Amino acid sequence: MEHPARPSIADCPECPALKATWWEATIEGDPFKAGDALVAVRRHWRSHMAEGTLG
Ligand SMILES: [Zn+2]
């Protein structure tokens, strides 16, 4: 049985959404928001790595 419905990075809708949030904060010049968003991106990426869903 495969793990249910964990998308690969290529199919993942969260990756571009998280990156967009980070980019928006960067453009806004809000270092706290950008920092939080970057942490969220990294944590999310790590979850992909941990589950071996690199596509
Ligand atoms: Zn993702």
mmCIF file of the protein (N, C-alpha, C, O) and its ligand, coordinates in Angstrom:
data_MODEL
# 
_entry.id   MODEL 
# 
loop_
_entity.id 
_entity.type 
_entity.pdbx_number_of_molecules 
1 polymer     1 
2 non-polymer 1 
# 
_entity_poly.entity_id                      1 
_entity_poly.type                           'polypeptide(L)' 
_entity_poly.nstd_linkage                   no 
_entity_poly.nstd_monomer                   no 
_entity_poly.pdbx_seq_one_letter_code       MEHPARPSIADCPECPALKATWWEATIEGDPFKAGDALVAVRRHWRSHMAEGTLG 
_entity_poly.pdbx_seq_one_letter_code_can   MEHPARPSIADCPECPALKATWWEATIEGDPFKAGDALVAVRRHWRSHMAEGTLG 
_entity_poly.pdbx_strand_id                 A 
# 
loop_
_entity_poly_seq.entity_id 
_entity_poly_seq.num 
_entity_poly_seq.mon_id 
_entity_poly_seq.hetero 
1 1  MET n 
1 2  GLU n 
1 3  HIS n 
1 4  PRO n 
1 5  ALA n 
1 6  ARG n 
1 7  PRO n 
1 8  SER n 
1 9  ILE n 
1 10 ALA n 
1 11 ASP n 
1 12 CYS n 
1 13 PRO n 
1 14 GLU n 
1 15 CYS n 
1 16 PRO n 
1 17 ALA n 
1 18 LEU n 
1 19 LYS n 
1 20 ALA n 
1 21 THR n 
1 22 TRP n 
1 23 TRP n 
1 24 GLU n 
1 25 ALA n 
1 26 THR n 
1 27 ILE n 
1 28 GLU n 
1 29 GLY n 
1 30 ASP n 
1 31 PRO n 
1 32 PHE n 
1 33 LYS n 
1 34 ALA n 
1 35 GLY n 
1 36 ASP n 
1 37 ALA n 
1 38 LEU n 
1 39 VAL n 
1 40 ALA n 
1 41 VAL n 
1 42 ARG n 
1 43 ARG n 
1 44 HIS n 
1 45 TRP n 
1 46 ARG n 
1 47 SER n 
1 48 HIS n 
1 49 MET n 
1 50 ALA n 
1 51 GLU n 
1 52 GLY n 
1 53 THR n 
1 54 LEU n 
1 55 GLY n 
# 
loop_
_struct_asym.id 
_struct_asym.entity_id 
A 1 
B 2 
# 
loop_
_chem_comp.id 
_chem_comp.type 
_chem_comp.mon_nstd_flag 
ALA 'L-peptide linking' y 
ARG 'L-peptide linking' y 
ASP 'L-peptide linking' y 
CYS 'L-peptide linking' y 
GLU 'L-peptide linking' y 
GLY 'peptide linking'   y 
HIS 'L-peptide linking' y 
ILE 'L-peptide linking' y 
LEU 'L-peptide linking' y 
LYS 'L-peptide linking' y 
MET 'L-peptide linking' y 
PHE 'L-peptide linking' y 
PRO 'L-peptide linking' y 
SER 'L-peptide linking' y 
THR 'L-peptide linking' y 
TRP 'L-peptide linking' y 
VAL 'L-peptide linking' y 
ZN  non-polymer         . 
# 
_pdbx_entity_nonpoly.entity_id   2 
_pdbx_entity_nonpoly.name        ? 
_pdbx_entity_nonpoly.comp_id     ZN 
# 
_pdbx_nonpoly_scheme.asym_id         B 
_pdbx_nonpoly_scheme.entity_id       2 
_pdbx_nonpoly_scheme.mon_id          ZN 
_pdbx_nonpoly_scheme.ndb_seq_num     1 
_pdbx_nonpoly_scheme.pdb_seq_num     101 
_pdbx_nonpoly_scheme.auth_seq_num    101 
_pdbx_nonpoly_scheme.pdb_mon_id      ZN 
_pdbx_nonpoly_scheme.auth_mon_id     ZN 
_pdbx_nonpoly_scheme.pdb_strand_id   A 
_pdbx_nonpoly_scheme.pdb_ins_code    . 
# 
loop_
_atom_site.group_PDB 
_atom_site.id 
_atom_site.type_symbol 
_atom_site.label_atom_id 
_atom_site.label_alt_id 
_atom_site.label_comp_id 
_atom_site.label_asym_id 
_atom_site.label_entity_id 
_atom_site.label_seq_id 
_atom_site.pdbx_PDB_ins_code 
_atom_site.Cartn_x 
_atom_site.Cartn_y 
_atom_site.Cartn_z 
_atom_site.occupancy 
_atom_site.B_iso_or_equiv 
_atom_site.pdbx_formal_charge 
_atom_site.auth_seq_id 
_atom_site.auth_comp_id 
_atom_site.auth_asym_id 
_atom_site.auth_atom_id 
_atom_site.pdbx_PDB_model_num 
ATOM   1   N  N  . MET A 1 1  ? 0.847  -1.207 0.000  1.00 0.00 ? 1   MET A N  1 
ATOM   2   C  CA . MET A 1 1  ? 0.000  0.000  0.000  1.00 0.00 ? 1   MET A CA 1 
ATOM   3   C  C  . MET A 1 1  ? 0.874  1.246  0.000  1.00 0.00 ? 1   MET A C  1 
ATOM   4   O  O  . MET A 1 1  ? 1.847  1.334  0.748  1.00 0.00 ? 1   MET A O  1 
ATOM   5   N  N  . GLU A 1 2  ? 0.526  2.183  -0.825 1.00 0.00 ? 2   GLU A N  1 
ATOM   6   C  CA . GLU A 1 2  ? 1.261  3.431  -0.845 1.00 0.00 ? 2   GLU A CA 1 
ATOM   7   C  C  . GLU A 1 2  ? 0.678  4.414  0.159  1.00 0.00 ? 2   GLU A C  1 
ATOM   8   O  O  . GLU A 1 2  ? -0.489 4.336  0.544  1.00 0.00 ? 2   GLU A O  1 
ATOM   9   N  N  . HIS A 1 3  ? 1.522  5.325  0.559  1.00 0.00 ? 3   HIS A N  1 
ATOM   10  C  CA . HIS A 1 3  ? 1.056  6.390  1.447  1.00 0.00 ? 3   HIS A CA 1 
ATOM   11  C  C  . HIS A 1 3  ? 0.012  7.200  0.697  1.00 0.00 ? 3   HIS A C  1 
ATOM   12  O  O  . HIS A 1 3  ? 0.228  7.579  -0.454 1.00 0.00 ? 3   HIS A O  1 
ATOM   13  N  N  . PRO A 1 4  ? -1.109 7.466  1.334  1.00 0.00 ? 4   PRO A N  1 
ATOM   14  C  CA . PRO A 1 4  ? -2.203 8.143  0.614  1.00 0.00 ? 4   PRO A CA 1 
ATOM   15  C  C  . PRO A 1 4  ? -1.933 9.608  0.288  1.00 0.00 ? 4   PRO A C  1 
ATOM   16  O  O  . PRO A 1 4  ? -1.659 10.422 1.170  1.00 0.00 ? 4   PRO A O  1 
ATOM   17  N  N  . ALA A 1 5  ? -2.017 9.913  -0.977 1.00 0.00 ? 5   ALA A N  1 
ATOM   18  C  CA . ALA A 1 5  ? -2.173 11.286 -1.450 1.00 0.00 ? 5   ALA A CA 1 
ATOM   19  C  C  . ALA A 1 5  ? -1.199 12.323 -0.901 1.00 0.00 ? 5   ALA A C  1 
ATOM   20  O  O  . ALA A 1 5  ? -1.586 13.456 -0.611 1.00 0.00 ? 5   ALA A O  1 
ATOM   21  N  N  . ARG A 1 6  ? 0.064  11.931 -0.760 1.00 0.00 ? 6   ARG A N  1 
ATOM   22  C  CA . ARG A 1 6  ? 1.058  12.962 -0.459 1.00 0.00 ? 6   ARG A CA 1 
ATOM   23  C  C  . ARG A 1 6  ? 1.686  13.330 -1.789 1.00 0.00 ? 6   ARG A C  1 
ATOM   24  O  O  . ARG A 1 6  ? 2.402  12.514 -2.368 1.00 0.00 ? 6   ARG A O  1 
ATOM   25  N  N  . PRO A 1 7  ? 1.441  14.530 -2.291 1.00 0.00 ? 7   PRO A N  1 
ATOM   26  C  CA . PRO A 1 7  ? 1.936  14.866 -3.624 1.00 0.00 ? 7   PRO A CA 1 
ATOM   27  C  C  . PRO A 1 7  ? 3.453  15.019 -3.657 1.00 0.00 ? 7   PRO A C  1 
ATOM   28  O  O  . PRO A 1 7  ? 4.067  15.417 -2.666 1.00 0.00 ? 7   PRO A O  1 
ATOM   29  N  N  . SER A 1 8  ? 4.048  14.703 -4.798 1.00 0.00 ? 8   SER A N  1 
ATOM   30  C  CA . SER A 1 8  ? 5.467  14.973 -4.970 1.00 0.00 ? 8   SER A CA 1 
ATOM   31  C  C  . SER A 1 8  ? 5.647  16.488 -5.079 1.00 0.00 ? 8   SER A C  1 
ATOM   32  O  O  . SER A 1 8  ? 4.684  17.237 -5.240 1.00 0.00 ? 8   SER A O  1 
ATOM   33  N  N  . ILE A 1 9  ? 6.902  16.916 -4.987 1.00 0.00 ? 9   ILE A N  1 
ATOM   34  C  CA . ILE A 1 9  ? 7.161  18.354 -5.078 1.00 0.00 ? 9   ILE A CA 1 
ATOM   35  C  C  . ILE A 1 9  ? 6.619  18.908 -6.401 1.00 0.00 ? 9   ILE A C  1 
ATOM   36  O  O  . ILE A 1 9  ? 6.072  20.009 -6.451 1.00 0.00 ? 9   ILE A O  1 
ATOM   37  N  N  . ALA A 1 10 ? 6.783  18.132 -7.453 1.00 0.00 ? 10  ALA A N  1 
ATOM   38  C  CA . ALA A 1 10 ? 6.334  18.608 -8.763 1.00 0.00 ? 10  ALA A CA 1 
ATOM   39  C  C  . ALA A 1 10 ? 4.826  18.834 -8.803 1.00 0.00 ? 10  ALA A C  1 
ATOM   40  O  O  . ALA A 1 10 ? 4.338  19.717 -9.509 1.00 0.00 ? 10  ALA A O  1 
ATOM   41  N  N  . ASP A 1 11 ? 4.086  18.016 -8.028 1.00 0.00 ? 11  ASP A N  1 
ATOM   42  C  CA . ASP A 1 11 ? 2.629  18.124 -8.037 1.00 0.00 ? 11  ASP A CA 1 
ATOM   43  C  C  . ASP A 1 11 ? 2.086  18.904 -6.849 1.00 0.00 ? 11  ASP A C  1 
ATOM   44  O  O  . ASP A 1 11 ? 0.879  19.117 -6.736 1.00 0.00 ? 11  ASP A O  1 
ATOM   45  N  N  . CYS A 1 12 ? 2.981  19.328 -5.965 1.00 0.00 ? 12  CYS A N  1 
ATOM   46  C  CA . CYS A 1 12 ? 2.539  19.902 -4.702 1.00 0.00 ? 12  CYS A CA 1 
ATOM   47  C  C  . CYS A 1 12 ? 2.000  21.320 -4.873 1.00 0.00 ? 12  CYS A C  1 
ATOM   48  O  O  . CYS A 1 12 ? 2.697  22.190 -5.395 1.00 0.00 ? 12  CYS A O  1 
ATOM   49  N  N  . PRO A 1 13 ? 0.767  21.555 -4.437 1.00 0.00 ? 13  PRO A N  1 
ATOM   50  C  CA . PRO A 1 13 ? 0.214  22.902 -4.530 1.00 0.00 ? 13  PRO A CA 1 
ATOM   51  C  C  . PRO A 1 13 ? 0.733  23.825 -3.433 1.00 0.00 ? 13  PRO A C  1 
ATOM   52  O  O  . PRO A 1 13 ? 0.651  25.047 -3.553 1.00 0.00 ? 13  PRO A O  1 
ATOM   53  N  N  . GLU A 1 14 ? 1.271  23.234 -2.359 1.00 0.00 ? 14  GLU A N  1 
ATOM   54  C  CA . GLU A 1 14 ? 1.706  24.054 -1.227 1.00 0.00 ? 14  GLU A CA 1 
ATOM   55  C  C  . GLU A 1 14 ? 3.035  24.742 -1.501 1.00 0.00 ? 14  GLU A C  1 
ATOM   56  O  O  . GLU A 1 14 ? 3.251  25.868 -1.052 1.00 0.00 ? 14  GLU A O  1 
ATOM   57  N  N  . CYS A 1 15 ? 3.927  24.081 -2.233 1.00 0.00 ? 15  CYS A N  1 
ATOM   58  C  CA . CYS A 1 15 ? 5.251  24.658 -2.483 1.00 0.00 ? 15  CYS A CA 1 
ATOM   59  C  C  . CYS A 1 15 ? 5.157  26.045 -3.124 1.00 0.00 ? 15  CYS A C  1 
ATOM   60  O  O  . CYS A 1 15 ? 5.701  27.004 -2.576 1.00 0.00 ? 15  CYS A O  1 
ATOM   61  N  N  . PRO A 1 16 ? 4.480  26.174 -4.273 1.00 0.00 ? 16  PRO A N  1 
ATOM   62  C  CA . PRO A 1 16 ? 4.391  27.514 -4.875 1.00 0.00 ? 16  PRO A CA 1 
ATOM   63  C  C  . PRO A 1 16 ? 3.617  28.485 -4.015 1.00 0.00 ? 16  PRO A C  1 
ATOM   64  O  O  . PRO A 1 16 ? 3.912  29.680 -4.026 1.00 0.00 ? 16  PRO A O  1 
ATOM   65  N  N  . ALA A 1 17 ? 2.625  28.007 -3.263 1.00 0.00 ? 17  ALA A N  1 
ATOM   66  C  CA . ALA A 1 17 ? 1.840  28.895 -2.400 1.00 0.00 ? 17  ALA A CA 1 
ATOM   67  C  C  . ALA A 1 17 ? 2.715  29.462 -1.292 1.00 0.00 ? 17  ALA A C  1 
ATOM   68  O  O  . ALA A 1 17 ? 2.657  30.654 -0.989 1.00 0.00 ? 17  ALA A O  1 
ATOM   69  N  N  . LEU A 1 18 ? 3.532  28.590 -0.686 1.00 0.00 ? 18  LEU A N  1 
ATOM   70  C  CA . LEU A 1 18 ? 4.414  29.044 0.392  1.00 0.00 ? 18  LEU A CA 1 
ATOM   71  C  C  . LEU A 1 18 ? 5.474  29.989 -0.137 1.00 0.00 ? 18  LEU A C  1 
ATOM   72  O  O  . LEU A 1 18 ? 5.801  30.989 0.502  1.00 0.00 ? 18  LEU A O  1 
ATOM   73  N  N  . LYS A 1 19 ? 6.014  29.670 -1.312 1.00 0.00 ? 19  LYS A N  1 
ATOM   74  C  CA . LYS A 1 19 ? 7.026  30.539 -1.901 1.00 0.00 ? 19  LYS A CA 1 
ATOM   75  C  C  . LYS A 1 19 ? 6.425  31.887 -2.260 1.00 0.00 ? 19  LYS A C  1 
ATOM   76  O  O  . LYS A 1 19 ? 7.081  32.918 -2.116 1.00 0.00 ? 19  LYS A O  1 
ATOM   77  N  N  . ALA A 1 20 ? 5.181  31.886 -2.727 1.00 0.00 ? 20  ALA A N  1 
ATOM   78  C  CA . ALA A 1 20 ? 4.512  33.145 -3.067 1.00 0.00 ? 20  ALA A CA 1 
ATOM   79  C  C  . ALA A 1 20 ? 4.321  34.003 -1.826 1.00 0.00 ? 20  ALA A C  1 
ATOM   80  O  O  . ALA A 1 20 ? 4.495  35.221 -1.873 1.00 0.00 ? 20  ALA A O  1 
ATOM   81  N  N  . THR A 1 21 ? 3.963  33.368 -0.715 1.00 0.00 ? 21  THR A N  1 
ATOM   82  C  CA . THR A 1 21 ? 3.791  34.101 0.542  1.00 0.00 ? 21  THR A CA 1 
ATOM   83  C  C  . THR A 1 21 ? 5.107  34.746 0.962  1.00 0.00 ? 21  THR A C  1 
ATOM   84  O  O  . THR A 1 21 ? 5.148  35.908 1.367  1.00 0.00 ? 21  THR A O  1 
ATOM   85  N  N  . TRP A 1 22 ? 6.192  33.956 0.856  1.00 0.00 ? 22  TRP A N  1 
ATOM   86  C  CA . TRP A 1 22 ? 7.515  34.476 1.213  1.00 0.00 ? 22  TRP A CA 1 
ATOM   87  C  C  . TRP A 1 22 ? 7.905  35.633 0.296  1.00 0.00 ? 22  TRP A C  1 
ATOM   88  O  O  . TRP A 1 22 ? 8.412  36.657 0.753  1.00 0.00 ? 22  TRP A O  1 
ATOM   89  N  N  . TRP A 1 23 ? 7.664  35.458 -0.991 1.00 0.00 ? 23  TRP A N  1 
ATOM   90  C  CA . TRP A 1 23 ? 8.033  36.486 -1.962 1.00 0.00 ? 23  TRP A CA 1 
ATOM   91  C  C  . TRP A 1 23 ? 7.250  37.767 -1.738 1.00 0.00 ? 23  TRP A C  1 
ATOM   92  O  O  . TRP A 1 23 ? 7.806  38.862 -1.825 1.00 0.00 ? 23  TRP A O  1 
ATOM   93  N  N  . GLU A 1 24 ? 5.952  37.634 -1.448 1.00 0.00 ? 24  GLU A N  1 
ATOM   94  C  CA . GLU A 1 24 ? 5.121  38.800 -1.166 1.00 0.00 ? 24  GLU A CA 1 
ATOM   95  C  C  . GLU A 1 24 ? 5.661  39.578 0.034  1.00 0.00 ? 24  GLU A C  1 
ATOM   96  O  O  . GLU A 1 24 ? 5.760  40.804 0.003  1.00 0.00 ? 24  GLU A O  1 
ATOM   97  N  N  . ALA A 1 25 ? 6.008  38.843 1.088  1.00 0.00 ? 25  ALA A N  1 
ATOM   98  C  CA . ALA A 1 25 ? 6.536  39.494 2.290  1.00 0.00 ? 25  ALA A CA 1 
ATOM   99  C  C  . ALA A 1 25 ? 7.861  40.182 1.988  1.00 0.00 ? 25  ALA A C  1 
ATOM   100 O  O  . ALA A 1 25 ? 8.144  41.260 2.512  1.00 0.00 ? 25  ALA A O  1 
ATOM   101 N  N  . THR A 1 26 ? 8.672  39.552 1.138  1.00 0.00 ? 26  THR A N  1 
ATOM   102 C  CA . THR A 1 26 ? 9.946  40.142 0.752  1.00 0.00 ? 26  THR A CA 1 
ATOM   103 C  C  . THR A 1 26 ? 9.731  41.445 -0.011 1.00 0.00 ? 26  THR A C  1 
ATOM   104 O  O  . THR A 1 26 ? 10.416 42.439 0.231  1.00 0.00 ? 26  THR A O  1 
ATOM   105 N  N  . ILE A 1 27 ? 8.779  41.429 -0.926 1.00 0.00 ? 27  ILE A N  1 
ATOM   106 C  CA . ILE A 1 27 ? 8.470  42.633 -1.709 1.00 0.00 ? 27  ILE A CA 1 
ATOM   107 C  C  . ILE A 1 27 ? 7.921  43.723 -0.807 1.00 0.00 ? 27  ILE A C  1 
ATOM   108 O  O  . ILE A 1 27 ? 8.232  44.902 -0.977 1.00 0.00 ? 27  ILE A O  1 
ATOM   109 N  N  . GLU A 1 28 ? 7.095  43.314 0.162  1.00 0.00 ? 28  GLU A N  1 
ATOM   110 C  CA . GLU A 1 28 ? 6.533  44.283 1.099  1.00 0.00 ? 28  GLU A CA 1 
ATOM   111 C  C  . GLU A 1 28 ? 7.597  44.876 2.016  1.00 0.00 ? 28  GLU A C  1 
ATOM   112 O  O  . GLU A 1 28 ? 7.412  45.941 2.605  1.00 0.00 ? 28  GLU A O  1 
ATOM   113 N  N  . GLY A 1 29 ? 8.720  44.157 2.123  1.00 0.00 ? 29  GLY A N  1 
ATOM   114 C  CA . GLY A 1 29 ? 9.788  44.625 2.985  1.00 0.00 ? 29  GLY A CA 1 
ATOM   115 C  C  . GLY A 1 29 ? 9.508  44.369 4.455  1.00 0.00 ? 29  GLY A C  1 
ATOM   116 O  O  . GLY A 1 29 ? 9.970  45.112 5.321  1.00 0.00 ? 29  GLY A O  1 
ATOM   117 N  N  . ASP A 1 30 ? 8.740  43.300 4.737  1.00 0.00 ? 30  ASP A N  1 
ATOM   118 C  CA . ASP A 1 30 ? 8.415  42.945 6.120  1.00 0.00 ? 30  ASP A CA 1 
ATOM   119 C  C  . ASP A 1 30 ? 9.306  41.778 6.553  1.00 0.00 ? 30  ASP A C  1 
ATOM   120 O  O  . ASP A 1 30 ? 9.029  40.625 6.221  1.00 0.00 ? 30  ASP A O  1 
ATOM   121 N  N  . PRO A 1 31 ? 10.383 42.082 7.301  1.00 0.00 ? 31  PRO A N  1 
ATOM   122 C  CA . PRO A 1 31 ? 11.353 41.041 7.622  1.00 0.00 ? 31  PRO A CA 1 
ATOM   123 C  C  . PRO A 1 31 ? 10.796 39.944 8.525  1.00 0.00 ? 31  PRO A C  1 
ATOM   124 O  O  . PRO A 1 31 ? 11.222 38.793 8.425  1.00 0.00 ? 31  PRO A O  1 
ATOM   125 N  N  . PHE A 1 32 ? 9.857  40.278 9.400  1.00 0.00 ? 32  PHE A N  1 
ATOM   126 C  CA . PHE A 1 32 ? 9.292  39.268 10.292 1.00 0.00 ? 32  PHE A CA 1 
ATOM   127 C  C  . PHE A 1 32 ? 8.408  38.304 9.519  1.00 0.00 ? 32  PHE A C  1 
ATOM   128 O  O  . PHE A 1 32 ? 8.499  37.087 9.679  1.00 0.00 ? 32  PHE A O  1 
ATOM   129 N  N  . LYS A 1 33 ? 7.564  38.863 8.688  1.00 0.00 ? 33  LYS A N  1 
ATOM   130 C  CA . LYS A 1 33 ? 6.672  38.042 7.875  1.00 0.00 ? 33  LYS A CA 1 
ATOM   131 C  C  . LYS A 1 33 ? 7.494  37.182 6.909  1.00 0.00 ? 33  LYS A C  1 
ATOM   132 O  O  . LYS A 1 33 ? 7.207  36.002 6.708  1.00 0.00 ? 33  LYS A O  1 
ATOM   133 N  N  . ALA A 1 34 ? 8.526  37.801 6.316  1.00 0.00 ? 34  ALA A N  1 
ATOM   134 C  CA . ALA A 1 34 ? 9.371  37.072 5.379  1.00 0.00 ? 34  ALA A CA 1 
ATOM   135 C  C  . ALA A 1 34 ? 10.110 35.938 6.085  1.00 0.00 ? 34  ALA A C  1 
ATOM   136 O  O  . ALA A 1 34 ? 10.238 34.835 5.555  1.00 0.00 ? 34  ALA A O  1 
ATOM   137 N  N  . GLY A 1 35 ? 10.598 36.236 7.305  1.00 0.00 ? 35  GLY A N  1 
ATOM   138 C  CA . GLY A 1 35 ? 11.296 35.213 8.074  1.00 0.00 ? 35  GLY A CA 1 
ATOM   139 C  C  . GLY A 1 35 ? 10.394 34.036 8.398  1.00 0.00 ? 35  GLY A C  1 
ATOM   140 O  O  . GLY A 1 35 ? 10.788 32.880 8.245  1.00 0.00 ? 35  GLY A O  1 
ATOM   141 N  N  . ASP A 1 36 ? 9.185  34.335 8.844  1.00 0.00 ? 36  ASP A N  1 
ATOM   142 C  CA . ASP A 1 36 ? 8.229  33.275 9.156  1.00 0.00 ? 36  ASP A CA 1 
ATOM   143 C  C  . ASP A 1 36 ? 7.906  32.458 7.915  1.00 0.00 ? 36  ASP A C  1 
ATOM   144 O  O  . ASP A 1 36 ? 7.833  31.230 7.967  1.00 0.00 ? 36  ASP A O  1 
ATOM   145 N  N  . ALA A 1 37 ? 7.714  33.155 6.798  1.00 0.00 ? 37  ALA A N  1 
ATOM   146 C  CA . ALA A 1 37 ? 7.358  32.470 5.566  1.00 0.00 ? 37  ALA A CA 1 
ATOM   147 C  C  . ALA A 1 37 ? 8.496  31.567 5.099  1.00 0.00 ? 37  ALA A C  1 
ATOM   148 O  O  . ALA A 1 37 ? 8.263  30.471 4.589  1.00 0.00 ? 37  ALA A O  1 
ATOM   149 N  N  . LEU A 1 38 ? 9.732  32.042 5.281  1.00 0.00 ? 38  LEU A N  1 
ATOM   150 C  CA . LEU A 1 38 ? 10.879 31.245 4.858  1.00 0.00 ? 38  LEU A CA 1 
ATOM   151 C  C  . LEU A 1 38 ? 11.004 29.983 5.719  1.00 0.00 ? 38  LEU A C  1 
ATOM   152 O  O  . LEU A 1 38 ? 11.325 28.905 5.218  1.00 0.00 ? 38  LEU A O  1 
ATOM   153 N  N  . VAL A 1 39 ? 10.748 30.133 7.009  1.00 0.00 ? 39  VAL A N  1 
ATOM   154 C  CA . VAL A 1 39 ? 10.752 28.966 7.895  1.00 0.00 ? 39  VAL A CA 1 
ATOM   155 C  C  . VAL A 1 39 ? 9.688  27.965 7.447  1.00 0.00 ? 39  VAL A C  1 
ATOM   156 O  O  . VAL A 1 39 ? 9.924  26.757 7.431  1.00 0.00 ? 39  VAL A O  1 
ATOM   157 N  N  . ALA A 1 40 ? 8.526  28.481 7.088  1.00 0.00 ? 40  ALA A N  1 
ATOM   158 C  CA . ALA A 1 40 ? 7.441  27.602 6.655  1.00 0.00 ? 40  ALA A CA 1 
ATOM   159 C  C  . ALA A 1 40 ? 7.830  26.856 5.376  1.00 0.00 ? 40  ALA A C  1 
ATOM   160 O  O  . ALA A 1 40 ? 7.545  25.668 5.227  1.00 0.00 ? 40  ALA A O  1 
ATOM   161 N  N  . VAL A 1 41 ? 8.488  27.574 4.453  1.00 0.00 ? 41  VAL A N  1 
ATOM   162 C  CA . VAL A 1 41 ? 8.923  26.939 3.201  1.00 0.00 ? 41  VAL A CA 1 
ATOM   163 C  C  . VAL A 1 41 ? 9.919  25.819 3.497  1.00 0.00 ? 41  VAL A C  1 
ATOM   164 O  O  . VAL A 1 41 ? 9.810  24.714 2.964  1.00 0.00 ? 41  VAL A O  1 
ATOM   165 N  N  . ARG A 1 42 ? 10.900 26.128 4.364  1.00 0.00 ? 42  ARG A N  1 
ATOM   166 C  CA . ARG A 1 42 ? 11.940 25.131 4.675  1.00 0.00 ? 42  ARG A CA 1 
ATOM   167 C  C  . ARG A 1 42 ? 11.366 23.918 5.388  1.00 0.00 ? 42  ARG A C  1 
ATOM   168 O  O  . ARG A 1 42 ? 11.720 22.778 5.086  1.00 0.00 ? 42  ARG A O  1 
ATOM   169 N  N  . ARG A 1 43 ? 10.463 24.182 6.349  1.00 0.00 ? 43  ARG A N  1 
ATOM   170 C  CA . ARG A 1 43 ? 9.860  23.075 7.078  1.00 0.00 ? 43  ARG A CA 1 
ATOM   171 C  C  . ARG A 1 43 ? 9.055  22.200 6.117  1.00 0.00 ? 43  ARG A C  1 
ATOM   172 O  O  . ARG A 1 43 ? 9.085  20.973 6.209  1.00 0.00 ? 43  ARG A O  1 
ATOM   173 N  N  . HIS A 1 44 ? 8.351  22.832 5.213  1.00 0.00 ? 44  HIS A N  1 
ATOM   174 C  CA . HIS A 1 44 ? 7.547  22.102 4.247  1.00 0.00 ? 44  HIS A CA 1 
ATOM   175 C  C  . HIS A 1 44 ? 8.443  21.269 3.330  1.00 0.00 ? 44  HIS A C  1 
ATOM   176 O  O  . HIS A 1 44 ? 8.138  20.111 3.045  1.00 0.00 ? 44  HIS A O  1 
ATOM   177 N  N  . TRP A 1 45 ? 9.550  21.863 2.869  1.00 0.00 ? 45  TRP A N  1 
ATOM   178 C  CA . TRP A 1 45 ? 10.490 21.143 2.016  1.00 0.00 ? 45  TRP A CA 1 
ATOM   179 C  C  . TRP A 1 45 ? 11.057 19.932 2.737  1.00 0.00 ? 45  TRP A C  1 
ATOM   180 O  O  . TRP A 1 45 ? 11.191 18.849 2.168  1.00 0.00 ? 45  TRP A O  1 
ATOM   181 N  N  . ARG A 1 46 ? 11.389 20.148 4.019  1.00 0.00 ? 46  ARG A N  1 
ATOM   182 C  CA . ARG A 1 46 ? 11.972 19.051 4.788  1.00 0.00 ? 46  ARG A CA 1 
ATOM   183 C  C  . ARG A 1 46 ? 10.986 17.891 4.873  1.00 0.00 ? 46  ARG A C  1 
ATOM   184 O  O  . ARG A 1 46 ? 11.389 16.728 4.858  1.00 0.00 ? 46  ARG A O  1 
ATOM   185 N  N  . SER A 1 47 ? 9.701  18.204 4.960  1.00 0.00 ? 47  SER A N  1 
ATOM   186 C  CA . SER A 1 47 ? 8.700  17.145 5.024  1.00 0.00 ? 47  SER A CA 1 
ATOM   187 C  C  . SER A 1 47 ? 8.687  16.357 3.720  1.00 0.00 ? 47  SER A C  1 
ATOM   188 O  O  . SER A 1 47 ? 8.469  15.146 3.730  1.00 0.00 ? 47  SER A O  1 
ATOM   189 N  N  . HIS A 1 48 ? 8.920  17.036 2.595  1.00 0.00 ? 48  HIS A N  1 
ATOM   190 C  CA . HIS A 1 48 ? 9.034  16.321 1.316  1.00 0.00 ? 48  HIS A CA 1 
ATOM   191 C  C  . HIS A 1 48 ? 10.236 15.388 1.359  1.00 0.00 ? 48  HIS A C  1 
ATOM   192 O  O  . HIS A 1 48 ? 10.131 14.220 0.985  1.00 0.00 ? 48  HIS A O  1 
ATOM   193 N  N  . MET A 1 49 ? 11.382 15.901 1.815  1.00 0.00 ? 49  MET A N  1 
ATOM   194 C  CA . MET A 1 49 ? 12.608 15.107 1.864  1.00 0.00 ? 49  MET A CA 1 
ATOM   195 C  C  . MET A 1 49 ? 12.421 13.882 2.754  1.00 0.00 ? 49  MET A C  1 
ATOM   196 O  O  . MET A 1 49 ? 12.793 12.765 2.395  1.00 0.00 ? 49  MET A O  1 
ATOM   197 N  N  . ALA A 1 50 ? 11.833 14.124 3.928  1.00 0.00 ? 50  ALA A N  1 
ATOM   198 C  CA . ALA A 1 50 ? 11.676 13.058 4.907  1.00 0.00 ? 50  ALA A CA 1 
ATOM   199 C  C  . ALA A 1 50 ? 10.828 11.913 4.352  1.00 0.00 ? 50  ALA A C  1 
ATOM   200 O  O  . ALA A 1 50 ? 11.060 10.747 4.671  1.00 0.00 ? 50  ALA A O  1 
ATOM   201 N  N  . GLU A 1 51 ? 9.857  12.254 3.529  1.00 0.00 ? 51  GLU A N  1 
ATOM   202 C  CA . GLU A 1 51 ? 8.966  11.223 3.020  1.00 0.00 ? 51  GLU A CA 1 
ATOM   203 C  C  . GLU A 1 51 ? 9.406  10.698 1.661  1.00 0.00 ? 51  GLU A C  1 
ATOM   204 O  O  . GLU A 1 51 ? 8.757  9.828  1.081  1.00 0.00 ? 51  GLU A O  1 
ATOM   205 N  N  . GLY A 1 52 ? 10.520 11.237 1.156  1.00 0.00 ? 52  GLY A N  1 
ATOM   206 C  CA . GLY A 1 52 ? 11.043 10.743 -0.110 1.00 0.00 ? 52  GLY A CA 1 
ATOM   207 C  C  . GLY A 1 52 ? 10.093 10.978 -1.269 1.00 0.00 ? 52  GLY A C  1 
ATOM   208 O  O  . GLY A 1 52 ? 9.977  10.139 -2.162 1.00 0.00 ? 52  GLY A O  1 
ATOM   209 N  N  . THR A 1 53 ? 9.413  12.116 -1.259 1.00 0.00 ? 53  THR A N  1 
ATOM   210 C  CA . THR A 1 53 ? 8.449  12.402 -2.312 1.00 0.00 ? 53  THR A CA 1 
ATOM   211 C  C  . THR A 1 53 ? 8.999  13.420 -3.294 1.00 0.00 ? 53  THR A C  1 
ATOM   212 O  O  . THR A 1 53 ? 8.297  14.335 -3.723 1.00 0.00 ? 53  THR A O  1 
ATOM   213 N  N  . LEU A 1 54 ? 10.267 13.247 -3.641 1.00 0.00 ? 54  LEU A N  1 
ATOM   214 C  CA . LEU A 1 54 ? 10.914 14.206 -4.537 1.00 0.00 ? 54  LEU A CA 1 
ATOM   215 C  C  . LEU A 1 54 ? 10.428 14.098 -5.977 1.00 0.00 ? 54  LEU A C  1 
ATOM   216 O  O  . LEU A 1 54 ? 10.875 14.854 -6.840 1.00 0.00 ? 54  LEU A O  1 
ATOM   217 N  N  . GLY A 1 55 ? 9.544  13.192 -6.236 1.00 0.00 ? 55  GLY A N  1 
ATOM   218 C  CA . GLY A 1 55 ? 8.936  13.108 -7.561 1.00 0.00 ? 55  GLY A CA 1 
ATOM   219 C  C  . GLY A 1 55 ? 9.803  12.363 -8.540 1.00 0.00 ? 55  GLY A C  1 
ATOM   220 O  O  . GLY A 1 55 ? 9.428  12.207 -9.702 1.00 0.00 ? 55  GLY A O  1 
HETATM 221 ZN ZN . ZN  B 2 .  ? 5.315  20.936 -1.270 1.00 0.00 2 101 ZN  A ZN 1 
# 
